[in-house]
Amino acid sequence: MIIPNLEDVPLFTKLRYLPFITFLFVGIGLLWPWNNILSATLYFQNNLFQSTTVYAKFFTSSMMTTSTITSLIFNLYLSKRQHSYNQRVTRGLFWQILTFLILTLLSYIVTLIKHIPVGLIFLLVMILVGMSTVATALTQNGIMAIANVFGPQFSQSVMLGQAVAGVLPSTVLFFVTLIKNDNQVINDSDTETMNTSGVLFYFMTTVVVCNKNGINVSRDGLVDQGNNLLNYNEAVREQDNNIHNRMSTIPLGVLYRKLKYLLLSIFFTFVVTLIFPIFASTIKVNKLPLDNTQFVPLVFTVWNIGDLYGRVLADLPTFKDSRITPRVIFTYSLSRTLCIPLFLYFTVKNQKPINKLLWLDLTYILLQFLFGVTNGHVISLSFMKVPEQLDTNEEKEAAGGLTSVFVSIGLAAGSLVSYVFVAIIGKLG
């Protein structure tokens, strides 16, 4: 198979190439489940965990911690097993489908049986979050190994697909809340809850997306093509081993020295980004003609649109300049911490009834958009630069696992930091 050279090709021209499209859709399948759960935060807090319980208060942080710690442990395990990358893609998609079928069933059962202990529901949801995380780690680890061998533009395709996966679930949920607004329920605590049938449909979209993605991967031959490339690389590596008598695995320390600034950029970007869901689910609408069940999904949608735009920006020739070094990208990732005081400012303003002003809603939404842009931009630049810092296909394959580990470490650290901001917001309230 001849892999097209898409390095200097405009984005919309790249979309004509089947391999680029296939990687794009796998990227969509990677983050759709995470964003599906994250965007439905109010559903879990108000419908399943009864809004005023400790489970509702700490759901977002607990979900992120469960997901990120599981991802970190599993990605560390996968990084040591530098083979069978292609099978990981299809196996991950299968387990994702199974997980969301169970989540949909659980949500339906909870509507039928009203007296299930909230703690038990919380535990089951966390188990399903862990299962979904393992499935995502399998798929991501496999697809990034293949993409690194195909070339940096295919890594960018996966990143772009992940951004699309951020926009679509929150957009679907936003329209579900609009359509079902007439049937909205108010519970005993005057807390708005979401219509269950709409949320069940919303969860099933993940099943459909992952199933379609698996069909596309098999139909388009991505696994077979990836197998051919990776098997060829393994054959060359084995031949080199016989000649040079060297080990077949790449020490992670060697990769870290070559990728240090890019890996740290990925880490710090996700540490800072993981505070976003805390503010997004806490800051309520002021003067916009929406209720909170609509405003929160809207904020998630705007952030994810910004994330998508940032990933598209990374494809511009300006950001492929040699002056955009890993060190510059690392500095860029650190600068995003400047957004945190601004989020705290809007939190304080949101707590005061006298400050119910339209401009607060609009400027807060703009801040979320810009925060999303910088997230997508830094992450895409970091992943696109990875293959350029490496010398062999063997290193590029192994780097897929190492970058996944740093994604997991960053997310895990960010989820733990988010507990601090839950406490800070609680005191501000």
SVG drawing of the C-alpha trace seen along z (x, -y; Angstrom):
<svg xmlns="http://www.w3.org/2000/svg" viewBox="-44 -44 70 57">
<polyline fill="none" stroke="black" stroke-width="0.4" points="0.0,0.0 1.2,-3.5 0.7,-6.0 -0.1,-9.4 2.2,-12.3 -0.3,-14.8 2.2,-17.1 1.7,-20.2 -1.9,-19.4 -4.8,-21.7 -7.1,-20.1 -10.1,-19.9 -8.0,-18.2 -6.9,-15.6 -10.5,-14.8 -10.6,-13.2 -8.2,-10.5 -9.8,-7.3 -6.9,-6.6 -7.2,-10.2 -11.0,-9.8 -10.6,-6.4 -8.2,-7.8 -10.6,-10.8 -13.5,-8.5 -11.4,-6.4 -10.5,-9.6 -14.2,-10.4 -14.8,-7.0 -12.0,-7.6 -13.4,-10.6 -17.1,-10.2 -17.7,-8.0 -15.8,-10.3 -17.6,-13.4 -20.9,-11.6 -20.6,-10.9 -19.0,-14.3 -21.7,-16.3 -24.4,-14.5 -23.1,-15.6 -26.3,-17.2 -28.2,-14.0 -26.0,-12.0 -26.0,-14.6 -29.7,-15.4 -31.5,-12.3 -29.3,-9.4 -27.7,-11.0 -30.5,-13.2 -28.7,-16.5 -28.1,-17.2 -26.1,-14.0 -22.4,-13.8 -22.4,-11.5 -23.8,-14.4 -21.4,-16.9 -18.3,-14.9 -19.5,-13.0 -17.6,-15.0 -14.3,-14.8 -14.9,-11.1 -15.7,-10.2 -12.6,-12.0 -10.4,-10.4 -11.8,-6.9 -11.3,-7.4 -7.8,-8.9 -6.3,-6.5 -7.7,-3.5 -6.3,-4.9 -2.9,-5.6 -2.6,-2.0 -3.8,-0.4 -1.7,-2.5 1.4,-1.7 0.6,1.9 0.1,1.5 3.3,-0.5 5.3,2.5 3.5,4.7 4.8,3.3 2.8,5.6 -0.7,6.4 -1.5,2.7 -4.1,3.4 -6.2,5.8 -6.4,3.2 -8.4,0.9 -11.2,3.4 -11.3,4.9 -11.5,1.4 -14.5,0.5 -16.2,3.8 -15.8,3.2 -17.0,-0.4 -20.3,0.8 -20.8,3.3 -20.2,0.7 -22.8,-1.8 -25.4,0.9 -25.0,1.7 -25.1,-2.0 -28.3,-2.6 -29.9,0.5 -28.8,-0.7 -30.3,-4.2 -33.6,-2.6 -33.7,-0.3 -33.2,-3.2 -36.3,-4.9 -38.4,-1.7 -37.0,-0.9 -37.1,-4.1 -35.5,-2.7 -32.1,-1.5 -29.5,-2.9 -27.7,-5.9 -24.4,-4.6 -24.9,-1.4 -25.8,-3.3 -22.7,-5.5 -20.5,-2.4 -22.0,-0.8 -21.5,-4.0 -17.9,-4.2 -17.3,-0.6 -18.8,-1.4 -16.6,-4.5 -13.6,-2.3 -14.7,0.2 -15.2,-2.6 -11.7,-3.9 -10.1,-0.6 -11.8,-0.4 -10.7,-3.9 -7.1,-3.1 -7.0,0.0 -8.3,-1.9 -6.1,-5.0 -3.0,-3.0 -3.5,-1.0 -4.5,-3.8 -1.7,-6.2 0.9,-3.5 -0.4,-3.0 -0.8,-6.7 2.8,-7.4 4.0,-4.9 1.7,-6.3 3.0,-9.9 2.3,-13.0 -0.7,-14.1 -2.5,-10.9 -1.8,-11.7 -3.4,-15.1 -6.4,-13.3 -6.9,-11.4 -6.6,-14.6 -9.2,-16.3 -11.6,-13.3 -11.3,-13.6 -12.3,-17.2 -15.3,-16.4 -16.2,-13.8 -16.2,-16.6 -18.6,-18.8 -21.2,-16.2 -22.2,-14.5 -22.7,-17.8 -24.6,-19.2 -26.9,-16.2 -27.6,-16.6 -28.3,-20.3 -30.9,-19.6 -32.4,-16.7 -32.9,-19.2 -34.6,-21.7 -36.9,-19.1 -37.8,-17.7 -38.1,-21.0 -41.9,-20.8 -41.6,-17.5 -38.9,-18.7 -39.3,-17.6 -38.6,-19.5 -37.6,-17.4 -38.1,-18.0 -35.1,-20.3 -36.3,-22.5 -33.5,-21.1 -34.0,-20.7 -33.8,-17.1 -33.4,-15.8 -36.0,-13.7 -34.8,-10.1 -35.9,-8.9 -33.9,-11.6 -30.8,-10.7 -31.2,-7.0 -31.3,-7.9 -28.2,-10.1 -26.3,-7.1 -27.3,-4.9 -25.6,-7.3 -22.3,-6.0 -23.2,-2.5 -24.1,-3.5 -21.0,-5.5 -18.6,-2.8 -20.4,-0.1 -20.3,-2.2 -16.6,-3.0 -15.8,0.7 -17.5,1.5 -15.6,-1.4 -12.2,-0.2 -12.8,3.4 -14.4,2.3 -11.6,-0.3 -8.9,2.2 -7.2,0.0 -6.4,3.0 -5.0,5.0 -3.0,2.1 -1.7,1.3 -0.8,5.0 1.2,5.0 3.2,1.9 3.7,3.0 4.5,6.6 7.0,5.2 8.6,3.1 8.7,6.0 10.4,8.1 13.0,5.4 13.5,5.1 14.0,8.8 16.5,8.8 18.3,5.9 18.3,7.9 19.9,10.8 22.6,8.6 23.2,6.2 22.0,8.4 20.0,5.7 16.7,5.7 13.4,5.4 11.8,3.0 12.7,-0.7 13.6,-1.8 11.1,-4.4 13.9,-6.6 15.3,-6.9 11.9,-8.0 11.4,-10.5 14.7,-12.2 13.7,-12.8 10.2,-13.8 10.5,-15.5 9.0,-18.9 6.2,-17.5 5.3,-14.9 5.3,-17.7 3.2,-19.9 0.6,-17.1 0.8,-16.6 0.3,-20.2 -2.3,-20.9 -4.6,-18.1 -3.8,-19.1 -5.2,-22.6 -8.0,-21.4 -9.5,-19.1 -10.7,-22.0 -13.0,-23.0 -15.8,-20.4 -15.9,-21.6 -16.6,-25.2 -18.8,-24.2 -21.2,-22.2 -21.1,-24.7 -21.6,-28.1 -25.3,-28.6 -27.1,-30.8 -27.7,-34.4 -29.8,-36.2 -29.8,-34.1 -33.3,-32.6 -32.2,-29.1 -32.5,-26.9 -29.5,-25.2 -30.2,-21.8 -29.7,-23.6 -27.0,-26.1 -24.6,-23.5 -24.6,-21.4 -24.3,-24.6 -21.1,-25.5 -19.7,-22.0 -20.6,-22.4 -18.9,-25.8 -15.8,-24.6 -15.6,-21.6 -16.2,-23.8 -13.2,-25.8 -11.2,-22.6 -12.1,-21.5 -11.1,-25.0 -7.8,-24.8 -7.0,-21.5 -7.8,-22.8 -5.6,-25.8 -2.7,-23.4 -2.8,-22.3 -2.0,-25.8 1.5,-26.2 2.3,-28.9 2.4,-26.3 4.5,-23.9 7.4,-26.4 10.6,-25.1 10.4,-28.0 7.5,-26.2 9.8,-24.0 8.8,-21.6 10.1,-24.1 7.8,-26.8 4.8,-24.4 5.7,-23.6 5.7,-27.3 2.4,-27.7 0.9,-24.9 2.0,-26.5 0.5,-29.9 -3.0,-28.4 -3.0,-28.6 -3.8,-32.3 -7.4,-31.2 -7.9,-29.9 -8.3,-33.2 -10.8,-34.3 -13.0,-31.2 -12.9,-32.0 -13.9,-35.5 -17.0,-34.3 -17.8,-31.8 -17.8,-34.7 -20.0,-36.8 -22.3,-33.9 -23.0,-33.5 -24.4,-37.1 -28.0,-37.7 -27.3,-41.3 -24.9,-40.3 -27.5,-38.6 -26.3,-40.3 -26.3,-39.2 -22.7,-40.2 -21.6,-37.8 -23.1,-34.9 -21.6,-36.0 -18.1,-36.7 -18.1,-33.5 -19.0,-31.5 -16.3,-33.4 -13.7,-32.4 -14.8,-28.7 -14.4,-28.9 -10.9,-30.4 -10.0,-27.8 -11.1,-25.1 -9.1,-26.6 -5.9,-26.6 -6.5,-23.0 -7.0,-21.6 -4.2,-23.7 -1.5,-22.7 -2.5,-19.0 -2.5,-18.8 0.9,-20.6 2.3,-18.2 1.2,-15.0 2.1,-16.2 5.6,-17.0 6.2,-13.6 7.2,-11.7 9.5,-14.5 11.6,-14.0 12.1,-10.2 14.5,-8.4 13.0,-4.9 9.5,-3.4 10.3,-1.2 10.5,-4.4 7.4,-5.8 5.4,-2.7 6.5,-2.7 5.9,-6.5 2.2,-5.9 2.1,-4.0 4.3,-6.6 2.2,-9.6 -0.9,-7.7 0.8,-7.3 1.4,-11.0 -2.2,-11.8 -3.3,-9.5 -0.9,-11.0 -2.0,-14.5 -5.7,-13.6 -5.1,-11.8 -3.3,-14.7 -5.9,-17.1 -8.7,-15.1 -7.1,-15.2 -6.5,-18.9 -10.2,-19.3 -11.1,-18.2 -9.3,-21.3 -11.5,-23.5 -14.6,-21.7 -13.7,-22.8 -12.8,-26.3 -16.1,-26.7 -17.9,-25.3 -16.4,-28.0 -17.1,-30.7 -20.8,-29.7"/>
</svg>
